[in-house]
């Protein structure tokens, strides 16, 4: 995700910006509201910490496995009809 930051703020918080860029953030640096530079990670790819990498692996595993809902099957139309009925 790219965030805008003024030149003044980037200068005052440079160390913090660098830490966030190392974590994958991107910044567009502006002067008087106009973009003048981009601060992005080298290689353009986010580098995950071992903890983040493990969390991502667990999340992917959960998504592939799915979660039992212990309910009957439903489709989008039935769900929509139920929501509309509750609003009336």
Secondary structure as GFF3:
##gff-version 3
##sequence-region A 1 88
A	DSSP	beta_strand	2	6	.	.	.	ID=ss1
A	DSSP	alpha_helix	7	12	.	.	.	ID=ss2
A	DSSP	alpha_helix	14	22	.	.	.	ID=ss3
A	DSSP	beta_strand	26	31	.	.	.	ID=ss4
A	DSSP	beta_strand	34	39	.	.	.	ID=ss5
A	DSSP	three_ten_helix	42	44	.	.	.	ID=ss6
A	DSSP	alpha_helix	50	65	.	.	.	ID=ss7
A	DSSP	alpha_helix	76	87	.	.	.	ID=ss8
###
